[in-house]
C-alpha cells in the first residue's frame, strides 16, 4: 500500500513539478481515493488530467471523487489529509478464543473474586503486578500495532472515578439523557468503524474488579427523557456489555440490583450471544438487552469476529422468554448502493424473530467519525468500503453523510419500523436538533 501511494505522488510530481508539497498531498489523496473506489489505475486518472493550474486540477478531481456533493457544499467540507498507510498496522481478523498472554493487575485487586476467578481460568497466562495502568502507559509506548494486539493483554484494576457518568454527547446534538455504567474498557471485536480504535490508548482490555462498590442507588442517578417511560442507564459504551460476561459474571450482580430498583431501565448493549448468565438468573421488563444490528452485508464486511445477525436475533428471543425486554441499535447506518433494500430486510428479520411489544426502544444513527479516525481505519482495514462514500466534514468536526442523505435514510428506516409497531420508542443518535425537528413527525 505504501509503495502505491509513493507511486501516485511520483506521477503527480512528474506531471506538475511546480506544485508545492501541500498541493501534491491533497491531489494524492484524491487520486488514491478515486482509484480505490472505482478500482481503476491511478496512472489513467493522472494521465487524463488535461489542465495544468492547481485549482482547476483539484476541482476536476473533487468532482470525480464527490459527484453528488460537489457544487452543493462549501469546499472546506472535503477533508483531504495526507495518505499515510503502513501494512504493519493492519488488523488481525483471525478468530480465536479470548485467552490473554499477559495479565496485569494492581495490588488492591488481589482479594477480589474476579481476580481469583481469572487466576483459575487462565492458568497459562503470565501475571504481572503493576503500580497502575497510568504508570504502565508511561513505561510502554502505544501504537496501532499495540492496539492490534490488545486481545493478548488484560488489565485488572479497581475503578475509582469513572464508573458511572452521563453519556459524552457530541457538541450541538440532541442528548437522549443516557447514563453509562462503565463495566470495562476495550473490545475484542474488530468493527471497521469503531471509535475505540482512535480513542483507546491502552494496549489491552481493562476490567474493573469492584463494580459492587458502584451498585448503589445513591450513586446511580440517571436523568429522565420524555422519549422513555423510565430513566435509563446502561453499559456498552467502552466495551461490549456481554462479550466477557462468562469471565466476569458482571450481569449477575447488575441484574440483581436492577430487579430491586425497577424505577430505572438498565440496558446491556451488545453484539454478543454470550447470554448464558442472563438466562440463568432471569430478568424483569426494566432490564433491556439491546443488540447493535446492521445489514447482513455490512456485518460481513465491517463487523469482524462478531456473531451473525440471526445469532443476535435468536439471542433476543431467548432473553424475552427469560423475562427481559429487548432493544436494537441501527448504529451506524451505512450508505451503499443497496442500503435501502438491505436495511428493510434487517427490519423484517427483527420482527420475524421478536414480538414488537417486547421492544423497549430502537435507535438509528448514521455513520460518523472524528476526522482522525479516517486514517486509522485506512491503516487497520485497508480494504474497507465505508470510506469510499461521500463523508463530509460537518459543523461538529466529524465526518458524516450530507444532511439530506442522512434524513432520507432515517425516514426509510424509521417508517418501516413504525409500520410494524408504532408504540416503540425510536430515537436518533448523535443528531442535531434541526435533523430531529425535521424528522420529528416520525419519532
C-alpha positions as CSV (number, residue, x, y, z in Angstrom):
1,X,0.0,0.0,0.0
2,X,2.8,2.4,0.9
3,X,4.5,1.9,-2.4
4,X,1.3,2.6,-4.3
5,X,1.0,5.9,-2.5
6,X,4.6,6.8,-3.3
7,X,3.9,5.9,-7.0
8,X,0.9,8.3,-7.1
9,X,3.0,11.1,-5.6
10,X,5.7,10.5,-8.2
11,X,3.1,10.6,-11.0
12,X,1.8,13.9,-9.8
13,X,5.2,15.4,-9.2
14,X,6.3,14.4,-12.7
15,X,3.2,16.0,-14.3
16,X,3.0,19.0,-12.0
17,X,6.6,19.8,-10.9
18,X,5.8,23.3,-9.8
19,X,3.1,22.3,-7.3
20,X,4.1,22.5,-3.7
21,X,4.2,19.7,-1.1
22,X,0.7,20.6,0.3
23,X,-0.9,20.7,-3.1
24,X,0.6,17.4,-4.1
25,X,-0.6,15.9,-0.8
26,X,-4.2,16.9,-1.5
27,X,-4.1,15.7,-5.1
28,X,-2.5,12.4,-4.0
29,X,-5.4,11.9,-1.5
30,X,-8.0,12.5,-4.2
31,X,-6.3,10.2,-6.8
32,X,-5.8,7.5,-4.2
33,X,-9.5,7.5,-3.2
34,X,-10.8,7.6,-6.7
35,X,-8.6,4.7,-7.8
36,X,-9.5,2.7,-4.8
37,X,-13.3,3.3,-5.0
38,X,-13.5,2.7,-8.8
39,X,-10.8,0.1,-9.0
40,X,-9.0,1.9,-11.8
41,X,-5.4,2.7,-12.4
42,X,-4.0,5.8,-10.8
43,X,-1.9,6.3,-13.9
44,X,-5.0,6.6,-16.0
45,X,-6.5,9.1,-13.6
46,X,-3.4,11.4,-13.7
47,X,-2.9,11.0,-17.5
48,X,-6.5,12.0,-18.1
49,X,-5.9,15.4,-16.4
50,X,-5.7,17.9,-19.3
51,X,-5.4,21.1,-17.2
52,X,-2.3,22.5,-15.5
53,X,-3.2,25.0,-12.8
54,X,-3.7,23.7,-9.3
55,X,-7.2,24.9,-8.5
56,X,-8.7,23.5,-11.7
57,X,-6.9,20.2,-11.2
58,X,-8.2,20.0,-7.7
59,X,-11.7,20.9,-8.7
60,X,-11.6,18.3,-11.5
61,X,-10.6,15.6,-9.1
62,X,-13.1,16.7,-6.4
63,X,-15.9,16.4,-8.9
64,X,-14.7,12.8,-9.7
65,X,-14.4,11.9,-6.0
66,X,-17.6,13.6,-4.8
67,X,-20.0,13.6,-7.7
68,X,-23.1,14.0,-5.5
69,X,-21.8,16.7,-3.2
70,X,-19.5,18.8,-5.4
71,X,-21.0,22.2,-6.2
72,X,-23.6,21.8,-3.4
73,X,-21.5,22.3,-0.3
74,X,-18.6,24.5,0.8
75,X,-15.2,23.4,-0.5
76,X,-13.8,23.2,3.1
77,X,-16.3,20.3,3.7
78,X,-13.9,18.0,1.7
79,X,-11.4,16.5,4.1
80,X,-8.1,15.8,2.4
81,X,-5.4,14.6,4.8
82,X,-2.1,13.1,3.8
83,X,-2.3,9.4,2.8
84,X,-0.1,7.5,5.3
85,X,-0.8,3.8,5.3
86,X,1.6,1.1,6.6
87,X,0.9,-2.6,6.1
88,X,2.2,-3.3,9.7
89,X,-0.9,-1.6,11.1
90,X,-3.4,-4.0,9.5
91,X,-5.9,-5.5,12.0
92,X,-5.7,-9.2,12.8
93,X,-9.0,-10.7,11.8
94,X,-8.3,-14.3,12.7
95,X,-11.0,-15.6,15.0
96,X,-9.7,-17.1,18.3
97,X,-10.9,-17.7,21.8
98,X,-10.1,-14.9,24.2
99,X,-7.0,-16.1,26.2
100,X,-4.7,-13.3,27.2
101,X,-0.9,-14.0,27.2
102,X,-0.3,-11.3,29.8
103,X,-2.5,-10.3,32.8
104,X,-1.5,-7.1,34.6
105,X,-3.1,-6.3,37.9
106,X,-2.8,-3.8,40.7
107,X,-2.1,-4.9,44.2
108,X,-5.5,-3.9,45.5
109,X,-7.5,-6.4,43.3
110,X,-5.8,-9.5,44.7
111,X,-8.5,-10.2,47.2
112,X,-11.4,-9.7,44.6
113,X,-13.5,-12.6,43.4
114,X,-12.8,-11.5,39.7
115,X,-9.1,-11.7,40.2
116,X,-9.2,-15.1,41.7
117,X,-11.6,-16.4,39.0
118,X,-9.3,-15.1,36.3
119,X,-6.4,-16.7,38.0
120,X,-8.1,-20.0,37.8
121,X,-9.4,-19.5,34.2
122,X,-6.1,-18.5,32.6
123,X,-3.6,-20.8,34.2
124,X,-1.1,-20.4,31.3
125,X,-1.2,-16.6,31.3
126,X,1.7,-14.5,32.8
127,X,0.5,-12.5,35.8
128,X,2.4,-9.2,36.5
129,X,1.7,-6.7,39.2
130,X,1.8,-3.1,38.1
131,X,1.5,0.2,40.0
132,X,-1.3,1.5,37.8
133,X,-2.4,1.5,34.2
134,X,-1.3,5.1,34.0
135,X,2.2,4.2,35.0
136,X,2.2,1.2,32.6
137,X,1.4,3.6,29.8
138,X,4.3,5.9,30.7
139,X,6.7,3.0,30.6
140,X,5.3,1.4,27.4
141,X,4.9,3.2,24.0
142,X,1.4,2.9,22.5
143,X,0.9,2.4,18.8
144,X,-1.6,1.0,16.3
145,X,0.4,-2.3,16.4
146,X,-0.1,-2.4,20.2
147,X,-3.8,-1.8,19.8
148,X,-4.0,-4.6,17.3
149,X,-2.5,-6.9,20.0
150,X,-4.9,-5.8,22.7
151,X,-6.6,-9.2,23.0
152,X,-3.2,-10.5,24.3
153,X,-3.2,-8.2,27.4
154,X,-5.7,-8.0,30.2
155,X,-5.6,-5.3,33.0
156,X,-7.4,-5.8,36.3
157,X,-7.9,-2.7,38.3
158,X,-10.2,-1.1,40.9
159,X,-12.1,1.7,39.3
160,X,-12.2,4.8,41.5
161,X,-13.5,7.7,39.4
162,X,-15.0,6.8,36.1
163,X,-17.6,4.1,36.7
164,X,-20.9,6.0,36.3
165,X,-21.3,9.1,34.2
166,X,-23.5,10.8,31.6
167,X,-23.1,9.8,28.0
168,X,-20.5,12.0,26.4
169,X,-22.7,13.5,23.7
170,X,-21.2,15.4,20.8
171,X,-21.5,19.1,21.0
172,X,-24.7,20.6,19.4
173,X,-26.5,17.3,19.2
174,X,-29.7,16.3,21.0
175,X,-28.9,14.3,24.1
176,X,-31.1,11.4,25.0
177,X,-30.1,11.6,28.6
178,X,-28.3,8.2,28.8
179,X,-26.1,7.4,31.7
180,X,-23.2,4.9,31.4
181,X,-22.2,2.2,33.8
182,X,-18.6,1.5,32.8
183,X,-18.0,-2.3,33.1
184,X,-14.8,-2.3,31.1
185,X,-12.6,-0.7,28.5
186,X,-11.7,-2.3,25.2
187,X,-13.4,-4.8,23.0
188,X,-12.2,-8.0,21.3
189,X,-14.4,-7.5,18.2
190,X,-13.0,-5.8,15.1
191,X,-15.6,-3.4,13.7
192,X,-14.1,-1.2,11.0
193,X,-15.9,1.9,12.1
194,X,-15.4,1.5,15.9
195,X,-14.5,4.8,17.6
196,X,-12.4,2.9,20.2
197,X,-9.6,2.3,17.7
198,X,-9.0,6.0,17.6
199,X,-9.8,6.7,21.2
200,X,-8.3,3.9,23.2
201,X,-4.6,4.4,24.3
202,X,-4.3,1.1,26.3
203,X,-2.8,-2.0,24.6
204,X,-5.3,-4.3,26.2
205,X,-8.6,-4.9,27.8
206,X,-9.3,-3.3,31.2
207,X,-11.8,-4.9,33.6
208,X,-12.8,-3.3,37.0
209,X,-12.8,-5.7,39.9
210,X,-15.0,-3.6,42.1
211,X,-18.3,-3.0,40.3
212,X,-20.3,-3.7,43.5
213,X,-18.8,-0.5,45.0
214,X,-20.9,1.4,42.5
215,X,-24.1,-0.6,42.5
216,X,-25.6,1.8,45.0
217,X,-28.8,3.7,44.3
218,X,-27.3,6.9,45.7
219,X,-24.5,6.7,43.1
220,X,-26.8,5.8,40.2
221,X,-28.9,8.8,39.3
222,X,-29.8,8.7,35.6
223,X,-31.8,11.6,34.1
224,X,-35.2,11.3,32.5
225,X,-36.1,11.8,28.9
226,X,-39.7,12.1,27.7
227,X,-38.9,9.5,25.0
228,X,-38.8,6.7,27.5
229,X,-41.0,5.6,30.4
230,X,-38.2,5.4,32.9
231,X,-34.8,7.0,33.4
232,X,-32.1,5.0,31.6
233,X,-28.7,3.7,32.5
234,X,-26.7,1.1,30.6
235,X,-23.3,-0.4,29.8
236,X,-21.6,-0.9,26.5
237,X,-20.0,2.5,25.7
238,X,-16.4,1.5,26.0
239,X,-16.7,-2.3,25.7
240,X,-19.3,-4.8,24.6
241,X,-21.6,-5.3,27.6
242,X,-21.7,-9.1,27.4
243,X,-18.7,-10.4,25.4
244,X,-16.7,-11.0,28.7
245,X,-19.7,-11.9,30.8
246,X,-18.8,-15.6,31.1
247,X,-15.5,-14.4,32.6
248,X,-16.7,-11.5,34.8
249,X,-20.2,-12.6,35.7
250,X,-21.0,-8.9,36.0
251,X,-24.5,-9.5,34.7
252,X,-25.4,-11.5,37.8
253,X,-24.9,-8.6,40.2
254,X,-26.2,-5.9,37.8
255,X,-29.5,-7.8,37.1
256,X,-30.0,-8.5,40.8
257,X,-29.5,-4.8,41.6
258,X,-31.9,-3.5,38.9
259,X,-34.5,-6.2,39.8
260,X,-34.6,-4.4,43.2
261,X,-34.7,-0.9,41.6
262,X,-37.4,-1.2,38.9
263,X,-37.8,2.6,38.6
264,X,-34.7,2.6,36.3
265,X,-34.3,1.0,33.0
266,X,-30.9,-0.7,32.7
267,X,-29.5,-1.7,29.3
268,X,-26.9,-4.2,28.3
269,X,-25.7,-3.0,24.9
270,X,-24.1,-5.8,22.9
271,X,-23.3,-7.6,19.6
272,X,-22.7,-10.8,21.6
273,X,-24.6,-14.1,22.0
274,X,-23.0,-14.6,25.4
275,X,-26.2,-14.7,27.3
276,X,-26.0,-17.8,29.5
277,X,-25.8,-15.9,32.8
278,X,-28.7,-13.7,31.8
279,X,-30.9,-16.7,31.1
280,X,-29.8,-18.5,34.3
281,X,-30.8,-15.6,36.6
282,X,-33.8,-14.3,34.6
283,X,-34.9,-10.7,34.1
284,X,-37.6,-8.2,34.5
285,X,-39.0,-5.7,31.9
286,X,-36.9,-2.8,33.2
287,X,-33.8,-4.7,32.2
288,X,-33.2,-4.3,28.5
289,X,-30.8,-6.4,26.4
290,X,-30.1,-4.4,23.3
291,X,-28.3,-5.6,20.1
292,X,-26.4,-3.5,17.7
293,X,-27.7,-4.6,14.3
294,X,-26.9,-4.0,10.7
295,X,-27.5,-5.5,7.3
296,X,-26.0,-8.9,6.7
297,X,-23.6,-7.5,4.1
298,X,-22.4,-4.7,6.5
299,X,-21.9,-7.3,9.3
300,X,-19.9,-9.4,6.9
301,X,-17.8,-6.6,5.6
302,X,-17.3,-4.5,8.8
303,X,-18.1,-6.3,12.0
304,X,-15.4,-8.9,12.1
305,X,-15.3,-11.6,14.8
306,X,-18.9,-10.8,15.8
307,X,-22.0,-13.1,15.8
308,X,-24.1,-13.1,12.7
309,X,-27.4,-11.2,12.6
310,X,-29.5,-14.3,13.0
311,X,-27.5,-15.3,16.1
312,X,-28.1,-11.9,17.7
313,X,-31.9,-12.2,17.0
314,X,-32.1,-15.7,18.3
315,X,-30.4,-14.5,21.5
316,X,-33.0,-11.7,21.7
317,X,-35.8,-14.4,21.5
318,X,-34.2,-16.3,24.4
319,X,-33.9,-13.2,26.6
320,X,-37.5,-12.3,26.1
321,X,-38.5,-15.8,27.2
322,X,-36.3,-15.3,30.3
323,X,-38.3,-12.1,31.3
324,X,-36.2,-9.3,29.8
325,X,-37.1,-6.5,27.4
326,X,-35.0,-6.0,24.3
327,X,-33.8,-3.1,22.2
328,X,-32.0,-2.6,18.9
329,X,-29.5,-0.1,17.6
330,X,-29.1,0.7,13.9
331,X,-25.9,2.4,14.6
332,X,-24.1,3.0,12.3
333,X,-26.4,3.0,9.3
334,X,-24.0,2.8,6.4
335,X,-24.8,4.1,3.0
336,X,-24.1,1.9,-0.1
337,X,-25.8,1.0,-3.3
338,X,-28.4,-1.4,-1.9
339,X,-28.7,0.1,1.6
340,X,-32.5,0.6,1.4
341,X,-33.4,-2.9,0.4
342,X,-30.9,-4.5,2.8
343,X,-31.9,-2.4,5.9
344,X,-35.6,-3.1,5.2
345,X,-34.7,-6.8,5.2
346,X,-33.0,-6.4,8.5
347,X,-36.0,-4.8,10.0
348,X,-38.2,-7.6,8.7
349,X,-35.9,-10.1,10.2
350,X,-36.1,-8.4,13.6
351,X,-39.9,-8.6,13.6
352,X,-39.9,-12.1,12.3
353,X,-37.9,-13.1,15.4
354,X,-39.3,-10.7,18.0
355,X,-42.8,-9.5,19.0
356,X,-42.7,-5.7,19.0
357,X,-44.4,-5.4,22.3
358,X,-41.2,-6.6,24.0
359,X,-39.0,-4.0,22.2
360,X,-38.3,-1.0,24.6
361,X,-36.5,1.2,22.0
362,X,-34.7,1.3,18.7
363,X,-32.1,3.9,17.9
364,X,-31.0,5.0,14.5
365,X,-27.7,6.8,13.8
366,X,-25.7,7.2,10.6
367,X,-22.0,6.5,10.2
368,X,-19.9,9.3,11.7
369,X,-16.4,9.7,13.0
370,X,-13.8,12.2,14.2
371,X,-11.6,13.2,11.3
372,X,-8.5,11.4,12.8
373,X,-10.4,8.1,12.7
374,X,-10.3,8.1,8.9
375,X,-6.6,7.4,8.7
376,X,-6.8,4.8,11.5
377,X,-9.5,2.9,9.5
378,X,-7.4,3.1,6.4
379,X,-4.4,1.6,8.2
380,X,-6.3,-1.1,10.1
381,X,-8.8,-2.0,7.4
382,X,-7.2,-1.0,4.0
383,X,-9.8,-3.0,2.1
384,X,-12.7,-1.2,3.7
385,X,-15.5,0.3,1.5
386,X,-17.2,2.5,4.1
387,X,-14.7,5.3,3.4
388,X,-15.4,5.2,-0.4
389,X,-18.7,7.0,0.1
390,X,-19.0,10.8,0.4
391,X,-18.2,11.5,4.1
392,X,-18.0,15.3,4.6
393,X,-16.6,17.5,7.3
394,X,-19.5,18.9,9.3
395,X,-20.0,21.6,11.8
396,X,-19.3,19.3,14.8
397,X,-15.9,18.5,13.4
398,X,-16.9,14.9,12.4
399,X,-17.1,13.2,9.0
400,X,-20.7,12.5,8.1
401,X,-23.0,11.9,5.2
402,X,-24.7,15.1,3.8
403,X,-27.7,16.1,5.9
404,X,-30.3,15.3,3.2
405,X,-29.0,11.9,2.7
406,X,-29.0,11.2,6.5
407,X,-32.6,12.3,6.8
408,X,-33.6,10.2,3.8
409,X,-32.1,7.1,5.5
410,X,-33.7,7.9,8.8
411,X,-37.1,8.3,7.2
412,X,-37.0,5.0,5.3
413,X,-35.8,3.0,8.3
414,X,-38.0,4.6,11.0
415,X,-41.1,4.5,8.9
416,X,-40.5,0.8,8.3
417,X,-40.1,0.2,12.0
418,X,-43.3,2.1,12.8
419,X,-45.2,0.1,10.2
420,X,-44.7,-2.9,12.4
421,X,-45.3,-1.2,15.8
422,X,-46.0,2.5,16.3
423,X,-45.6,2.3,20.0
424,X,-41.9,1.6,20.1
425,X,-39.7,4.5,21.2
426,X,-37.5,5.3,18.2
427,X,-34.8,7.9,18.5
428,X,-31.9,9.4,16.6
429,X,-28.4,9.0,17.9
430,X,-25.9,11.9,17.8
431,X,-28.0,14.2,15.6
432,X,-28.7,17.9,15.6
433,X,-31.9,19.5,16.8
434,X,-32.5,20.6,13.2
435,X,-32.5,17.0,12.0
436,X,-34.6,15.8,14.9
437,X,-37.2,18.6,14.2
438,X,-37.4,17.7,10.5
439,X,-37.8,14.1,11.4
440,X,-40.0,14.8,14.4
441,X,-43.2,13.7,12.8
442,X,-41.9,10.1,12.6
443,X,-40.4,9.7,16.0
